């Protein structure tokens, strides 16, 4: 598993004192308030976080050493990373980046359905996009009745599909 995980993108500047406006790639923008250090360039360039504010669905981030609009503007478009070991997760929660690529199998028959290719955040519950070997896509609700287990070490997810989830092709 990767040590550094993508957590947002610097989309523009805010004000004249070097604040960065960040599109968060987390469940909530508030999640970025947990970090004293974020990183650029895949985790190789640390940024010391001085202040984090949430504005609507965006994050306003003030980092040490970026004190002008020009300095902040130079970071526009860059991806922010967080260190995995500093990122708190509740039991049963996973980083989307860790789920993508998991082999999805039937919990009862061990039949392989395909690979998890995307996670859609719909509000009520996430929906997993599954792509089979022929390229056909299926949507799997991320609910306890369907997702039986996730094993990141074995890189697999076991599901018990609801009736009608798959057609006869699988």
N, C-alpha and C positions, 0 to 999 in steps of 0.2 A: 504494500500500500504506500501511496505517496506521502512523503513527510509534509509537503506544502500543498494546500488545497486552494483552488480559486474561490474567492469570496465576494468579488465585485469588480466593477470597472469604473475608472475615473472618466466621467463623461464631460465635465466642464469645470470651470472655476466658479467660486461664489465670493462676491465682494472684491475688495482691493488688497486684503491682507493675507492672501495666499491660501484661503480655504479651498478644499477640493469637494466637488459635488460627485458623489459616488452612487452608482446604481448597484444596490446590494443583491447578491446572489445567495441569499439566506432565506429561511422561512419568514423572518421578520427583520426589518431594518435595525431594530434594537439589538439584535444578536452581535453586531459589530462593536457594541459598547463594552464587550468583555475583553477586548484586546488592548494591551499597552504597546504592542509592536505588530505592525503589518508589514508585508514584504512586496517588492516589485521583482520583475524578471525571474519568475519561477522560484523565488525564495532567496535569491542571492543578494538583494539590496534591502536592508531593514529600514523601516520608517518608524520613528518613535511617535506614538500618538499622543497629542497634547489634549485634544478635545474631540468629542463625537456628539453631534446633535442630529436628531431625526427631523426631517422636514417633509411632510406628506409621506411618500413612499421612497424617498431618497435619504442619503446620509450626507451630512456636511462634516467633513473631516479636516481637522487642523493638525498638521504634523510638524515636528521640529525641523527647522532649517528651510522651510518653505514659507517665506514671509511676504512675497509680492505676487501680484496677479501674473506677472510674466513667468516667475518660477513655477507657479501652480499650472499655468497653461502648458508648460513644457511636459507635464505629466499626463496631459489629456490623452485619452484612448488607452492608457496602460491598464493592465489587469492587476488587481490586488490579490495577494495570497495571505493565508493564515497558516500558522504552524498547527498541524494535527493535534499534537500533545497539549496545546493550549486551548483547544476547542471543545467545550463541554457538550456532551450529548446524553440525553436520557436513555435508559435501557430500552432497546427495541427501536431506537431511532438510528438512521444511517445517513451518511453523506451520499448525495445523489451520485457523485463521482465514483463512489465505491460500488454502487449498484449497477451502473452501466457496464454491460458486458457479461453479467452473470448468466450462466446457463440455467434455464428454467426447466424443471422436471416435475412430473406428476408425483405427488407425495405417496401415492398408493402403488402405482405401477412402475415408477421410475422412468416412464416414457419421456423423452426429451421433446419439449415443445419449441425451443429456440433460444434466442439470446434476448436479454433485456436491453433495449436500445434507447429508451428515453423515459423520463418521469415527468408526467404532466401534473401540475399542481392546480387542482380544480376548486379548492375551497373546502368542500365537505371532507374529502379524502383524496390522497394522491391516486393517480392512475398510471400503471406501468404499461409502457408500450413494448410489446414482444414481437420480434421478427423471426419467422421460422426460416428453415434452410432454403425455401423457394423465394423468400423475400416478402411473403405475405405478412401483414401486420395485424396484431390483435391487441385489444385493450383489456387489461387485467385490473380490477379494482384492488387497491392496496388496503384490504380489510382483513381482519383476523380469520374470517370464515374461509378466505381464499388463500392467503399467504400463510403457509404453515410454518416455514422456517427460512431463515437467511443465514448462510454460512459463508462469510467472506473469505475464510482460509481455503475452503474447497471451491470457492468461486461458483456457488450454486444457490438457487432459490427453489424451494419445494412449494408447490401450490396444489390445492384441491379445487379445480375449476367448478364454477357454478354451471348448472345445466344450461346449455345453449351458448356457452362462452366460445367454444370452438365448433366449427362445422365438421362434417364427416371427413374432411380432407386430412385431419390430423388423427 
